[in-house]
Amino acid sequence: MQIYLIRHGEVEEKYHKVFGGSRIDMGLSPLGVRMGEAVATWLKDTKVEAIYASPMLRVQQTLAPLAKQTGLEPELMPGLMEIDFGDWTGSRWDEVQTNFNASAFDWLEIIENNGIANGESIDSLMERVQECLRAEARGGD
């Protein structure tokens, strides 16, 4: 079994440098749409047997060309959604510094230390994503 992990394409410009995570269902920019087309082109000679995806709009738009190309309907798995940024959701990077006294550039370290109020812990994120992967490795149980 070979698994390709594909991140969604670039999001709409109004969401650039904004912490959206799992609470903001943003769409793709025109460049993001082309990125999805590039993924399909990259995988055109690869036998794809299944597509598993987050239900987020940006992910569905990224995978649309691949789904069309393969004739496969993506199986939506909420466990594959992005992390919940809690109180940071909707904040621009500069607002995180002002409102939460934290550098947006340190977000990965902050998440690893459960430092975002009302946000998802890294352990919770890893558990739900791993469960999706285990379920598919077992054949979709």
N, CA, C and O atoms as CSV, one atom per row, in Angstrom:
chain,resi,resn,atom,element,x,y,z
A,1,MET,N,N,0.849,-1.173,0.000
A,1,MET,CA,C,0.000,0.000,0.000
A,1,MET,C,C,0.895,1.237,0.000
A,1,MET,O,O,1.885,1.310,0.729
A,2,GLN,N,N,0.523,2.205,-0.834
A,2,GLN,CA,C,1.235,3.473,-0.873
A,2,GLN,C,C,0.220,4.572,-0.596
A,2,GLN,O,O,-0.860,4.587,-1.187
A,3,ILE,N,N,0.562,5.488,0.298
A,3,ILE,CA,C,-0.334,6.572,0.677
A,3,ILE,C,C,0.326,7.894,0.313
A,3,ILE,O,O,1.488,8.130,0.647
A,4,TYR,N,N,-0.414,8.745,-0.366
A,4,TYR,CA,C,0.041,10.094,-0.674
A,4,TYR,C,C,-0.715,11.062,0.229
A,4,TYR,O,O,-1.946,11.068,0.253
A,5,LEU,N,N,0.015,11.865,0.955
A,5,LEU,CA,C,-0.602,12.896,1.787
A,5,LEU,C,C,-0.515,14.211,1.026
A,5,LEU,O,O,0.576,14.697,0.727
A,6,ILE,N,N,-1.667,14.777,0.718
A,6,ILE,CA,C,-1.728,15.974,-0.116
A,6,ILE,C,C,-2.385,17.100,0.673
A,6,ILE,O,O,-3.505,16.966,1.165
A,7,ARG,N,N,-1.676,18.189,0.781
A,7,ARG,CA,C,-2.216,19.364,1.462
A,7,ARG,C,C,-3.037,20.171,0.470
A,7,ARG,O,O,-2.738,20.184,-0.724
A,8,HIS,N,N,-4.058,20.835,0.955
A,8,HIS,CA,C,-4.903,21.644,0.069
A,8,HIS,C,C,-4.095,22.768,-0.577
A,8,HIS,O,O,-3.036,23.156,-0.085
A,9,GLY,N,N,-4.615,23.276,-1.677
A,9,GLY,CA,C,-3.984,24.387,-2.382
A,9,GLY,C,C,-4.149,25.700,-1.630
A,9,GLY,O,O,-4.778,25.769,-0.574
A,10,GLU,N,N,-3.560,26.735,-2.213
A,10,GLU,CA,C,-3.625,28.070,-1.605
A,10,GLU,C,C,-5.082,28.509,-1.446
A,10,GLU,O,O,-5.906,28.311,-2.338
A,11,VAL,N,N,-5.377,29.105,-0.299
A,11,VAL,CA,C,-6.748,29.541,-0.004
A,11,VAL,C,C,-7.006,30.953,-0.517
A,11,VAL,O,O,-6.093,31.657,-0.949
A,12,GLU,N,N,-8.277,31.343,-0.454
A,12,GLU,CA,C,-8.683,32.678,-0.881
A,12,GLU,C,C,-7.808,33.741,-0.208
A,12,GLU,O,O,-7.394,33.589,0.941
A,13,GLU,N,N,-7.538,34.812,-0.948
A,13,GLU,CA,C,-6.625,35.843,-0.467
A,13,GLU,C,C,-7.044,36.431,0.879
A,13,GLU,O,O,-6.184,36.731,1.707
A,14,LYS,N,N,-8.323,36.598,1.111
A,14,LYS,CA,C,-8.768,37.203,2.373
A,14,LYS,C,C,-8.390,36.352,3.588
A,14,LYS,O,O,-8.442,36.831,4.720
A,15,TYR,N,N,-8.008,35.087,3.354
A,15,TYR,CA,C,-7.611,34.205,4.450
A,15,TYR,C,C,-6.098,34.003,4.541
A,15,TYR,O,O,-5.629,33.221,5.369
A,16,HIS,N,N,-5.340,34.693,3.706
A,16,HIS,CA,C,-3.882,34.596,3.823
A,16,HIS,C,C,-3.450,35.157,5.169
A,16,HIS,O,O,-3.935,36.205,5.597
A,17,LYS,N,N,-2.546,34.464,5.828
A,17,LYS,CA,C,-2.015,34.854,7.138
A,17,LYS,C,C,-3.122,34.971,8.190
A,17,LYS,O,O,-3.064,35.819,9.080
A,18,VAL,N,N,-4.125,34.105,8.068
A,18,VAL,CA,C,-5.218,34.024,9.041
A,18,VAL,C,C,-5.249,32.601,9.570
A,18,VAL,O,O,-5.127,31.646,8.803
A,19,PHE,N,N,-5.413,32.456,10.883
A,19,PHE,CA,C,-5.565,31.128,11.481
A,19,PHE,C,C,-7.014,30.681,11.286
A,19,PHE,O,O,-7.918,31.166,11.966
A,20,GLY,N,N,-7.224,29.757,10.355
A,20,GLY,CA,C,-8.562,29.272,10.052
A,20,GLY,C,C,-8.824,27.909,10.662
A,20,GLY,O,O,-9.853,27.687,11.300
A,21,GLY,N,N,-7.888,27.004,10.460
A,21,GLY,CA,C,-8.025,25.665,11.010
A,21,GLY,C,C,-9.333,25.013,10.619
A,21,GLY,O,O,-9.808,25.177,9.495
A,22,SER,N,N,-9.908,24.280,11.538
A,22,SER,CA,C,-11.115,23.498,11.252
A,22,SER,C,C,-12.409,24.296,11.397
A,22,SER,O,O,-13.482,23.789,11.070
A,23,ARG,N,N,-12.326,25.536,11.883
A,23,ARG,CA,C,-13.555,26.299,12.105
A,23,ARG,C,C,-13.953,27.210,10.947
A,23,ARG,O,O,-15.100,27.653,10.887
A,24,ILE,N,N,-13.030,27.501,10.022
A,24,ILE,CA,C,-13.346,28.376,8.894
A,24,ILE,C,C,-13.248,27.554,7.609
A,24,ILE,O,O,-12.182,27.051,7.255
A,25,ASP,N,N,-14.367,27.434,6.933
A,25,ASP,CA,C,-14.444,26.597,5.737
A,25,ASP,C,C,-14.209,27.459,4.494
A,25,ASP,O,O,-15.142,27.787,3.760
A,26,MET,N,N,-12.954,27.812,4.278
A,26,MET,CA,C,-12.587,28.708,3.183
A,26,MET,C,C,-12.379,27.947,1.880
A,26,MET,O,O,-12.087,26.752,1.874
A,27,GLY,N,N,-12.537,28.668,0.788
A,27,GLY,CA,C,-12.304,28.091,-0.525
A,27,GLY,C,C,-10.900,28.387,-1.024
A,27,GLY,O,O,-10.098,29.011,-0.330
A,28,LEU,N,N,-10.618,27.936,-2.225
A,28,LEU,CA,C,-9.309,28.128,-2.831
A,28,LEU,C,C,-9.246,29.416,-3.637
A,28,LEU,O,O,-10.255,29.913,-4.138
A,29,SER,N,N,-8.041,29.938,-3.748
A,29,SER,CA,C,-7.756,31.039,-4.657
A,29,SER,C,C,-7.628,30.460,-6.066
A,29,SER,O,O,-7.589,29.239,-6.221
A,30,PRO,N,N,-7.562,31.304,-7.093
A,30,PRO,CA,C,-7.311,30.780,-8.440
A,30,PRO,C,C,-6.007,29.965,-8.505
A,30,PRO,O,O,-5.952,28.944,-9.190
A,31,LEU,N,N,-4.969,30.409,-7.801
A,31,LEU,CA,C,-3.722,29.635,-7.758
A,31,LEU,C,C,-3.953,28.287,-7.081
A,31,LEU,O,O,-3.414,27.272,-7.521
A,32,GLY,N,N,-4.748,28.271,-6.019
A,32,GLY,CA,C,-5.055,27.023,-5.325
A,32,GLY,C,C,-5.768,26.029,-6.228
A,32,GLY,O,O,-5.515,24.826,-6.154
A,33,VAL,N,N,-6.663,26.528,-7.085
A,33,VAL,CA,C,-7.350,25.662,-8.047
A,33,VAL,C,C,-6.325,25.051,-9.002
A,33,VAL,O,O,-6.383,23.858,-9.300
A,34,ARG,N,N,-5.392,25.869,-9.479
A,34,ARG,CA,C,-4.353,25.350,-10.375
A,34,ARG,C,C,-3.468,24.341,-9.651
A,34,ARG,O,O,-2.983,23.393,-10.269
A,35,MET,N,N,-3.252,24.528,-8.366
A,35,MET,CA,C,-2.475,23.561,-7.592
A,35,MET,C,C,-3.188,22.210,-7.571
A,35,MET,O,O,-2.545,21.169,-7.702
A,36,GLY,N,N,-4.502,22.221,-7.409
A,36,GLY,CA,C,-5.272,20.974,-7.452
A,36,GLY,C,C,-5.162,20.300,-8.809
A,36,GLY,O,O,-5.056,19.076,-8.891
A,37,GLU,N,N,-5.186,21.092,-9.872
A,37,GLU,CA,C,-5.017,20.537,-11.216
A,37,GLU,C,C,-3.621,19.934,-11.375
A,37,GLU,O,O,-3.455,18.906,-12.032
A,38,ALA,N,N,-2.620,20.579,-10.771
A,38,ALA,CA,C,-1.245,20.070,-10.846
A,38,ALA,C,C,-1.111,18.729,-10.125
A,38,ALA,O,O,-0.372,17.852,-10.571
A,39,VAL,N,N,-1.826,18.573,-9.012
A,39,VAL,CA,C,-1.803,17.292,-8.296
A,39,VAL,C,C,-2.348,16.183,-9.194
A,39,VAL,O,O,-1.765,15.103,-9.290
A,40,ALA,N,N,-3.469,16.464,-9.848
A,40,ALA,CA,C,-4.057,15.461,-10.743
A,40,ALA,C,C,-3.092,15.124,-11.881
A,40,ALA,O,O,-2.939,13.959,-12.247
A,41,THR,N,N,-2.454,16.130,-12.426
A,41,THR,CA,C,-1.484,15.892,-13.503
A,41,THR,C,C,-0.317,15.050,-12.997
A,41,THR,O,O,0.123,14.120,-13.672
A,42,TRP,N,N,0.180,15.378,-11.812
A,42,TRP,CA,C,1.305,14.653,-11.213
A,42,TRP,C,C,0.964,13.176,-11.013
A,42,TRP,O,O,1.824,12.310,-11.172
A,43,LEU,N,N,-0.288,12.892,-10.664
A,43,LEU,CA,C,-0.707,11.514,-10.381
A,43,LEU,C,C,-1.375,10.826,-11.571
A,43,LEU,O,O,-1.944,9.748,-11.406
A,44,LYS,N,N,-1.322,11.413,-12.751
A,44,LYS,CA,C,-2.069,10.877,-13.894
A,44,LYS,C,C,-1.678,9.455,-14.279
A,44,LYS,O,O,-2.507,8.703,-14.791
A,45,ASP,N,N,-0.437,9.083,-14.042
A,45,ASP,CA,C,0.010,7.727,-14.382
A,45,ASP,C,C,0.074,6.803,-13.170
A,45,ASP,O,O,0.646,5.715,-13.243
A,46,THR,N,N,-0.504,7.230,-12.071
A,46,THR,CA,C,-0.501,6.461,-10.829
A,46,THR,C,C,-1.874,5.822,-10.638
A,46,THR,O,O,-2.902,6.482,-10.790
A,47,LYS,N,N,-1.881,4.543,-10.308
A,47,LYS,CA,C,-3.157,3.876,-10.022
A,47,LYS,C,C,-3.642,4.330,-8.643
A,47,LYS,O,O,-3.054,3.979,-7.620
A,48,VAL,N,N,-4.695,5.096,-8.632
A,48,VAL,CA,C,-5.297,5.581,-7.388
A,48,VAL,C,C,-6.532,4.734,-7.126
A,48,VAL,O,O,-7.448,4.685,-7.947
A,49,GLU,N,N,-6.550,4.064,-5.972
A,49,GLU,CA,C,-7.655,3.163,-5.658
A,49,GLU,C,C,-8.697,3.783,-4.745
A,49,GLU,O,O,-9.841,3.329,-4.697
A,50,ALA,N,N,-8.300,4.819,-4.021
A,50,ALA,CA,C,-9.234,5.468,-3.101
A,50,ALA,C,C,-8.718,6.864,-2.790
A,50,ALA,O,O,-7.519,7.134,-2.853
A,51,ILE,N,N,-9.653,7.740,-2.454
A,51,ILE,CA,C,-9.316,9.098,-2.030
A,51,ILE,C,C,-10.014,9.333,-0.696
A,51,ILE,O,O,-11.237,9.237,-0.602
A,52,TYR,N,N,-9.240,9.636,0.322
A,52,TYR,CA,C,-9.769,9.941,1.654
A,52,TYR,C,C,-9.448,11.396,1.934
A,52,TYR,O,O,-8.332,11.850,1.682
A,53,ALA,N,N,-10.413,12.120,2.451
A,53,ALA,CA,C,-10.214,13.555,2.565
A,53,ALA,C,C,-10.990,14.175,3.709
A,53,ALA,O,O,-12.008,13.649,4.158
A,54,SER,N,N,-10.491,15.283,4.157
A,54,SER,CA,C,-11.208,16.150,5.075
A,54,SER,C,C,-12.453,16.679,4.353
A,54,SER,O,O,-12.433,16.840,3.132
A,55,PRO,N,N,-13.521,16.947,5.083
A,55,PRO,CA,C,-14.716,17.505,4.440
A,55,PRO,C,C,-14.619,19.009,4.149
A,55,PRO,O,O,-15.565,19.590,3.615
A,56,MET,N,N,-13.497,19.644,4.489
A,56,MET,CA,C,-13.361,21.082,4.302
A,56,MET,C,C,-13.404,21.445,2.815
A,56,MET,O,O,-12.876,20.716,1.975
A,57,LEU,N,N,-14.035,22.574,2.500
A,57,LEU,CA,C,-14.204,23.033,1.121
A,57,LEU,C,C,-12.873,23.127,0.390
A,57,LEU,O,O,-12.771,22.684,-0.754
A,58,ARG,N,N,-11.847,23.697,1.028
A,58,ARG,CA,C,-10.553,23.864,0.356
A,58,ARG,C,C,-9.954,22.521,-0.061
A,58,ARG,O,O,-9.269,22.428,-1.079
A,59,VAL,N,N,-10.217,21.492,0.727
A,59,VAL,CA,C,-9.721,20.147,0.398
A,59,VAL,C,C,-10.528,19.563,-0.761
A,59,VAL,O,O,-9.963,18.991,-1.694
A,60,GLN,N,N,-11.834,19.710,-0.695
A,60,GLN,CA,C,-12.682,19.184,-1.768
A,60,GLN,C,C,-12.346,19.840,-3.101
A,60,GLN,O,O,-12.320,19.172,-4.135
A,61,GLN,N,N,-12.088,21.145,-3.081
A,61,GLN,CA,C,-11.737,21.848,-4.316
A,61,GLN,C,C,-10.365,21.402,-4.831
A,61,GLN,O,O,-10.162,21.296,-6.040
A,62,THR,N,N,-9.438,21.146,-3.928
A,62,THR,CA,C,-8.112,20.679,-4.332
A,62,THR,C,C,-8.205,19.305,-4.987
A,62,THR,O,O,-7.530,19.044,-5.983
A,63,LEU,N,N,-9.028,18.438,-4.438
A,63,LEU,CA,C,-9.126,17.062,-4.933
A,63,LEU,C,C,-10.077,16.888,-6.113
A,63,LEU,O,O,-10.097,15.822,-6.729
A,64,ALA,N,N,-10.856,17.898,-6.438
A,64,ALA,CA,C,-11.854,17.765,-7.503
A,64,ALA,C,C,-11.245,17.303,-8.831
A,64,ALA,O,O,-11.807,16.405,-9.457
A,65,PRO,N,N,-10.129,17.868,-9.288
A,65,PRO,CA,C,-9.564,17.377,-10.555
A,65,PRO,C,C,-9.111,15.914,-10.478
A,65,PRO,O,O,-9.284,15.165,-11.440
A,66,LEU,N,N,-8.542,15.506,-9.358
A,66,LEU,CA,C,-8.115,14.117,-9.198
A,66,LEU,C,C,-9.326,13.188,-9.163
A,66,LEU,O,O,-9.307,12.118,-9.771
A,67,ALA,N,N,-10.367,13.591,-8.460
A,67,ALA,CA,C,-11.581,12.773,-8.392
A,67,ALA,C,C,-12.191,12.613,-9.781
A,67,ALA,O,O,-12.620,11.522,-10.156
A,68,LYS,N,N,-12.226,13.700,-10.538
A,68,LYS,CA,C,-12.768,13.640,-11.905
A,68,LYS,C,C,-11.910,12.733,-12.776
A,68,LYS,O,O,-12.423,11.911,-13.535
A,69,GLN,N,N,-10.614,12.891,-12.658
A,69,GLN,CA,C,-9.675,12.103,-13.468
A,69,GLN,C,C,-9.782,10.605,-13.181
A,69,GLN,O,O,-9.707,9.785,-14.096
A,70,THR,N,N,-9.955,10.256,-11.919
A,70,THR,CA,C,-9.986,8.844,-11.527
A,70,THR,C,C,-11.389,8.255,-11.519
A,70,THR,O,O,-11.555,7.036,-11.541
A,71,GLY,N,N,-12.394,9.115,-11.486
A,71,GLY,CA,C,-13.766,8.636,-11.362
A,71,GLY,C,C,-14.109,8.197,-9.951
A,71,GLY,O,O,-15.140,7.563,-9.723
A,72,LEU,N,N,-13.231,8.539,-8.990
A,72,LEU,CA,C,-13.446,8.153,-7.594
A,72,LEU,C,C,-14.124,9.275,-6.816
A,72,LEU,O,O,-13.809,10.453,-6.988
A,73,GLU,N,N,-15.042,8.889,-5.974
A,73,GLU,CA,C,-15.674,9.845,-5.060
A,73,GLU,C,C,-14.864,9.848,-3.771
A,73,GLU,O,O,-14.695,8.794,-3.158
A,74,PRO,N,N,-14.347,11.024,-3.333
A,74,PRO,CA,C,-13.580,11.045,-2.089
A,74,PRO,C,C,-14.424,10.601,-0.886
A,74,PRO,O,O,-15.577,11.005,-0.738
A,75,GLU,N,N,-13.834,9.774,-0.044
A,75,GLU,CA,C,-14.484,9.390,1.208
A,75,GLU,C,C,-14.118,10.454,2.235
A,75,GLU,O,O,-12.949,10.636,2.573
A,76,LEU,N,N,-15.137,11.150,2.724
A,76,LEU,CA,C,-14.902,12.247,3.658
A,76,LEU,C,C,-14.708,11.711,5.069
A,76,LEU,O,O,-15.498,10.911,5.569
A,77,MET,N,N,-13.633,12.176,5.693
A,77,MET,CA,C,-13.278,11.728,7.034
A,77,MET,C,C,-13.026,12.960,7.907
A,77,MET,O,O,-11.980,13.596,7.781
A,78,PRO,N,N,-13.969,13.304,8.789
A,78,PRO,CA,C,-13.782,14.456,9.650
A,78,PRO,C,C,-12.488,14.404,10.474
A,78,PRO,O,O,-11.946,15.444,10.848
A,79,GLY,N,N,-12.000,13.199,10.753
A,79,GLY,CA,C,-10.757,13.066,11.508
A,79,GLY,C,C,-9.543,13.631,10.799
A,79,GLY,O,O,-8.496,13.821,11.418
A,80,LEU,N,N,-9.668,13.904,9.503
A,80,LEU,CA,C,-8.562,14.469,8.739
A,80,LEU,C,C,-8.603,15.999,8.658
A,80,LEU,O,O,-7.777,16.617,7.987
A,81,MET,N,N,-9.576,16.597,9.352
A,81,MET,CA,C,-9.653,18.069,9.337
A,81,MET,C,C,-8.426,18.681,10.006
A,81,MET,O,O,-7.733,18.039,10.795
A,82,GLU,N,N,-8.185,19.939,9.665
A,82,GLU,CA,C,-7.066,20.651,10.260
A,82,GLU,C,C,-7.311,20.856,11.753
A,82,GLU,O,O,-8.415,20.652,12.258
A,83,ILE,N,N,-6.264,21.258,12.430
A,83,ILE,CA,C,-6.335,21.485,13.862
A,83,ILE,C,C,-7.279,22.649,14.185
A,83,ILE,O,O,-7.443,23.564,13.377
A,84,ASP,N,N,-7.878,22.609,15.333
A,84,ASP,CA,C,-8.733,23.692,15.819
A,84,ASP,C,C,-7.842,24.699,16.541
A,84,ASP,O,O,-7.224,24.372,17.555
A,85,PHE,N,N,-7.777,25.920,16.020
A,85,PHE,CA,C,-6.929,26.959,16.603
A,85,PHE,C,C,-7.568,27.688,17.776
A,85,PHE,O,O,-7.025,28.688,18.245
A,86,GLY,N,N,-8.703,27.212,18.257
A,86,GLY,CA,C,-9.300,27.787,19.457
A,86,GLY,C,C,-9.473,29.294,19.363
A,86,GLY,O,O,-10.010,29.805,18.380
A,87,ASP,N,N,-9.017,30.001,20.389
A,87,ASP,CA,C,-9.204,31.452,20.461
A,87,ASP,C,C,-8.472,32.212,19.361
A,87,ASP,O,O,-8.778,33.378,19.115
A,88,TRP,N,N,-7.536,31.591,18.712
A,88,TRP,CA,C,-6.814,32.247,17.617
A,88,TRP,C,C,-7.608,32.219,16.307
A,88,TRP,O,O,-7.271,32.954,15.379
A,89,THR,N,N,-8.633,31.405,16.211
A,89,THR,CA,C,-9.384,31.245,14.968
A,89,THR,C,C,-9.862,32.597,14.452
A,89,THR,O,O,-10.468,33.385,15.178
A,90,GLY,N,N,-9.573,32.840,13.181
A,90,GLY,CA,C,-9.982,34.085,12.535
A,90,GLY,C,C,-9.009,35.227,12.726
A,90,GLY,O,O,-9.160,36.279,12.105
A,91,SER,N,N,-8.013,35.038,13.573
A,91,SER,CA,C,-7.021,36.097,13.828
A,91,SER,C,C,-5.960,36.095,12.742
A,91,SER,O,O,-5.520,35.046,12.271
A,92,ARG,N,N,-5.564,37.304,12.359
A,92,ARG,CA,C,-4.432,37.444,11.451
A,92,ARG,C,C,-3.159,37.271,12.268
A,92,ARG,O,O,-3.177,37.404,13.491
A,93,TRP,N,N,-2.052,36.973,11.586
A,93,TRP,CA,C,-0.794,36.703,12.271
A,93,TRP,C,C,-0.384,37.856,13.191
A,93,TRP,O,O,0.060,37.627,14.316
A,94,ASP,N,N,-0.533,39.103,12.708
A,94,ASP,CA,C,-0.141,40.243,13.537
A,94,ASP,C,C,-1.070,40.411,14.738
A,94,ASP,O,O,-0.647,40.908,15.781
A,95,GLU,N,N,-2.314,40.006,14.602
A,95,GLU,CA,C,-3.264,40.100,15.712
A,95,GLU,C,C,-2.936,39.106,16.820
A,95,GLU,O,O,-3.220,39.369,17.989
A,96,VAL,N,N,-2.345,37.973,16.470
A,96,VAL,CA,C,-1.954,36.990,17.480
A,96,VAL,C,C,-0.912,37.608,18.408
A,96,VAL,O,O,-0.962,37.409,19.621
A,97,GLN,N,N,0.024,38.351,17.842
A,97,GLN,CA,C,1.039,39.026,18.668
A,97,GLN,C,C,0.373,40.047,19.587
A,97,GLN,O,O,0.663,40.092,20.783
A,98,THR,N,N,-0.502,40.850,19.041
A,98,THR,CA,C,-1.158,41.912,19.804
A,98,THR,C,C,-2.128,41.362,20.847
A,98,THR,O,O,-2.110,41.781,22.004
A,99,ASN,N,N,-2.972,40.424,20.429
A,99,ASN,CA,C,-4.047,39.954,21.309
A,99,ASN,C,C,-3.666,38.808,22.239
A,99,ASN,O,O,-4.283,38.627,23.289
A,100,PHE,N,N,-2.648,38.031,21.855
A,100,PHE,CA,C,-2.310,36.850,22.649
A,100,PHE,C,C,-0.849,36.834,23.096
A,100,PHE,O,O,-0.385,35.872,23.708
A,101,ASN,N,N,-0.134,37.914,22.780
A,101,ASN,CA,C,1.276,38.046,23.159
A,101,ASN,C,C,2.093,36.821,22.746
A,101,ASN,O,O,2.893,36.291,23.518
A,102,ALA,N,N,1.866,36.393,21.508
A,102,ALA,CA,C,2.570,35.234,20.972
A,102,ALA,C,C,2.942,35.511,19.519
A,102,ALA,O,O,2.217,36.202,18.804
A,103,SER,N,N,4.062,34.974,19.099
A,103,SER,CA,C,4.467,35.111,17.710
A,103,SER,C,C,3.761,34.050,16.871
A,103,SER,O,O,3.831,32.858,17.172
A,104,ALA,N,N,3.090,34.492,15.831
A,104,ALA,CA,C,2.413,33.554,14.937
A,104,ALA,C,C,3.400,32.584,14.305
A,104,ALA,O,O,3.018,31.486,13.901
A,105,PHE,N,N,4.659,32.978,14.218
A,105,PHE,CA,C,5.677,32.115,13.619
A,105,PHE,C,C,6.039,30.944,14.532
A,105,PHE,O,O,6.673,29.985,14.092
A,106,ASP,N,N,5.641,31.020,15.791
A,106,ASP,CA,C,5.919,29.956,16.753
A,106,ASP,C,C,4.718,29.036,16.956
A,106,ASP,O,O,4.677,28.281,17.928
A,107,TRP,N,N,3.737,29.092,16.047
A,107,TRP,CA,C,2.486,28.387,16.283
A,107,TRP,C,C,2.658,26.881,16.461
A,107,TRP,O,O,1.953,26.275,17.268
A,108,LEU,N,N,3.577,26.271,15.725
A,108,LEU,CA,C,3.748,24.821,15.892
A,108,LEU,C,C,4.234,24.475,17.295
A,108,LEU,O,O,3.731,23.543,17.922
A,109,GLU,N,N,5.204,25.223,17.777
A,109,GLU,CA,C,5.718,24.985,19.136
A,109,GLU,C,C,4.637,25.265,20.180
A,109,GLU,O,O,4.515,24.543,21.170
A,110,ILE,N,N,3.866,26.307,19.952
A,110,ILE,CA,C,2.796,26.661,20.897
A,110,ILE,C,C,1.745,25.551,20.942
A,110,ILE,O,O,1.263,25.190,22.016
A,111,ILE,N,N,1.393,25.017,19.782
A,111,ILE,CA,C,0.419,23.919,19.745
A,111,ILE,C,C,0.978,22.683,20.441
A,111,ILE,O,O,0.267,22.010,21.187
A,112,GLU,N,N,2.250,22.389,20.195
A,112,GLU,CA,C,2.863,21.216,20.826
A,112,GLU,C,C,2.829,21.306,22.349
A,112,GLU,O,O,2.847,20.284,23.035
A,113,ASN,N,N,2.779,22.513,22.869
A,113,ASN,CA,C,2.728,22.720,24.314
A,113,ASN,C,C,1.326,23.080,24.800
A,113,ASN,O,O,1.153,23.599,25.903
A,114,ASN,N,N,0.314,22.795,23.949
A,114,ASN,CA,C,-1.093,23.076,24.283
A,114,ASN,C,C,-1.284,24.509,24.742
A,114,ASN,O,O,-1.976,24.767,25.728
A,115,GLY,N,N,-0.663,25.450,24.018
A,115,GLY,CA,C,-0.649,26.843,24.434
A,115,GLY,C,C,-1.696,27.740,23.822
A,115,GLY,O,O,-1.655,28.948,24.055
A,116,ILE,N,N,-2.640,27.218,23.048
A,116,ILE,CA,C,-3.692,28.056,22.481
A,116,ILE,C,C,-4.979,27.787,23.249
A,116,ILE,O,O,-5.506,26.674,23.244
A,117,ALA,N,N,-5.466,28.817,23.901
A,117,ALA,CA,C,-6.687,28.672,24.708
A,117,ALA,C,C,-7.831,28.155,23.841
A,117,ALA,O,O,-8.065,28.646,22.737
A,118,ASN,N,N,-8.535,27.160,24.363
A,118,ASN,CA,C,-9.684,26.538,23.710
A,118,ASN,C,C,-9.329,25.881,22.376
A,118,ASN,O,O,-10.215,25.570,21.581
A,119,GLY,N,N,-8.033,25.671,22.131
A,119,GLY,CA,C,-7.582,25.014,20.912
A,119,GLY,C,C,-7.408,23.523,21.129
A,119,GLY,O,O,-7.411,23.029,22.257
A,120,GLU,N,N,-7.260,22.840,20.040
A,120,GLU,CA,C,-7.072,21.398,20.086
A,120,GLU,C,C,-5.630,21.076,20.474
A,120,GLU,O,O,-4.698,21.758,20.046
A,121,SER,N,N,-5.458,20.063,21.265
A,121,SER,CA,C,-4.108,19.645,21.637
A,121,SER,C,C,-3.479,18.864,20.494
A,121,SER,O,O,-4.174,18.268,19.671
A,122,ILE,N,N,-2.184,18.878,20.458
A,122,ILE,CA,C,-1.471,18.114,19.436
A,122,ILE,C,C,-1.749,16.613,19.603
A,122,ILE,O,O,-1.806,15.875,18.620
A,123,ASP,N,N,-1.919,16.176,20.836
A,123,ASP,CA,C,-2.231,14.765,21.081
A,123,ASP,C,C,-3.580,14.386,20.483
A,123,ASP,O,O,-3.729,13.313,19.898
A,124,SER,N,N,-4.563,15.276,20.635
A,124,SER,CA,C,-5.886,15.012,20.066
A,124,SER,C,C,-5.827,14.973,18.544
A,124,SER,O,O,-6.418,14.093,17.917
A,125,LEU,N,N,-5.114,15.924,17.953
A,125,LEU,CA,C,-4.960,15.941,16.500
A,125,LEU,C,C,-4.321,14.648,16.014
A,125,LEU,O,O,-4.825,14.010,15.090
A,126,MET,N,N,-3.222,14.267,16.631
A,126,MET,CA,C,-2.505,13.063,16.208
A,126,MET,C,C,-3.372,11.819,16.384
A,126,MET,O,O,-3.349,10.927,15.536
A,127,GLU,N,N,-4.123,11.752,17.458
A,127,GLU,CA,C,-4.971,10.585,17.720
A,127,GLU,C,C,-6.036,10.430,16.643
A,127,GLU,O,O,-6.253,9.328,16.141
A,128,ARG,N,N,-6.699,11.525,16.286
A,128,ARG,CA,C,-7.782,11.407,15.304
A,128,ARG,C,C,-7.258,11.124,13.896
A,128,ARG,O,O,-7.883,10.381,13.140
A,129,VAL,N,N,-6.114,11.712,13.540
A,129,VAL,CA,C,-5.543,11.432,12.220
A,129,VAL,C,C,-5.030,9.996,12.165
A,129,VAL,O,O,-5.240,9.300,11.171
A,130,GLN,N,N,-4.366,9.552,13.219
A,130,GLN,CA,C,-3.870,8.176,13.244
A,130,GLN,C,C,-5.016,7.176,13.173
A,130,GLN,O,O,-4.882,6.132,12.534
A,131,GLU,N,N,-6.119,7.472,13.807
A,131,GLU,CA,C,-7.269,6.571,13.760
A,131,GLU,C,C,-7.791,6.454,12.330
A,131,GLU,O,O,-8.163,5.363,11.899
A,132,CYS,N,N,-7.823,7.553,11.597
A,132,CYS,CA,C,-8.236,7.491,10.182
A,132,CYS,C,C,-7.285,6.609,9.390
A,132,CYS,O,O,-7.723,5.776,8.597
A,133,LEU,N,N,-5.997,6.785,9.597
A,133,LEU,CA,C,-5.016,5.983,8.874
A,133,LEU,C,C,-5.120,4.504,9.238
A,133,LEU,O,O,-5.032,3.636,8.368
A,134,ARG,N,N,-5.307,4.222,10.529
A,134,ARG,CA,C,-5.451,2.826,10.953
A,134,ARG,C,C,-6.701,2.206,10.344
A,134,ARG,O,O,-6.670,1.057,9.903
A,135,ALA,N,N,-7.792,2.949,10.316
A,135,ALA,CA,C,-9.052,2.427,9.763
A,135,ALA,C,C,-8.881,2.068,8.292
A,135,ALA,O,O,-9.372,1.032,7.845
A,136,GLU,N,N,-8.200,2.902,7.549
A,136,GLU,CA,C,-8.009,2.626,6.127
A,136,GLU,C,C,-7.014,1.493,5.912
A,136,GLU,O,O,-7.161,0.714,4.971
A,137,ALA,N,N,-6.014,1.392,6.763
A,137,ALA,CA,C,-5.056,0.285,6.659
A,137,ALA,C,C,-5.737,-1.050,6.922
A,137,ALA,O,O,-5.330,-2.080,6.384
A,138,ARG,N,N,-6.801,-1.027,7.771
A,138,ARG,CA,C,-7.566,-2.246,8.073
A,138,ARG,C,C,-8.611,-2.520,6.993
A,138,ARG,O,O,-9.288,-3.547,7.024
A,139,GLY,N,N,-8.736,-1.618,6.059
A,139,GLY,CA,C,-9.722,-1.824,4.978
A,139,GLY,C,C,-10.995,-1.044,5.176
A,139,GLY,O,O,-12.048,-1.451,4.687
A,140,GLY,N,N,-10.925,0.079,5.890
A,140,GLY,CA,C,-12.086,0.941,6.015
A,140,GLY,C,C,-13.032,0.607,7.144
A,140,GLY,O,O,-14.192,1.018,7.111
A,141,ASP,N,N,-12.569,-0.131,8.150
A,141,ASP,CA,C,-13.439,-0.478,9.295
A,141,ASP,C,C,-14.007,0.764,9.937
A,141,ASP,O,O,-14.756,0.670,10.909
